[in-house]
Amino acid sequence: MISPEMSLLMSQRKNLKLNRIKSVEITFEDRRRKSLAQYRPTLPDIQRETQIKILGITVTNHLSISEHVHDVNCKCGQSLNSLYSYIS
């Protein structure tokens, strides 16, 4: 596991800038393990999230995409209702 300080140092060496406004941190958890994990502190000004959107797909900290599937189903239902009202 790479520490937050190490990731900052590596990005500076490679002439990369971290956009703290757009950056979030997520820690993936294993549902099968019952013990509570000790998480390292986050970088300053970066929030820890339980779900993130990667290339348009919502992924939770349990590596689940069920929230994404639910959102897509709702949007499709809304589009179909709009089409039915337009046809009628």
C-alpha positions, 0 to 999 in steps of 0.5 A, a space after each residue: 500500500 502506498 502512503 499519501 505522502 509517497 503518492 504526492 512525492 511520486 507525482 511531483 517527481 513525474 511532473 504531475 499536479 494533483 487537482 485537489 478539487 476533483 480528487 477523492 479517496 476511496 478505500 475498498 473493503 471486503 464484505 467477508 472480513 468482519 474485522 474493522 480495518 485501520 485506515 491511514 489518514 487522507 491527504 489534506 483537502 481530499 475527502 474519503 468517499 464510499 462510492 465514486 464514478 469512474 468513466 460514468 460507472 458508479 462503484 461502491 467501496 465494496 466493488 459493487 455496481 448495483 447503485 449504477 444499475 439502479 440509476 440506469 434502470 430509473 433513467 431508462 424508465 423515465 425515457 420510456 415514459 416520455 416516449 409513451 406520452 409522446 406517442 399517445 
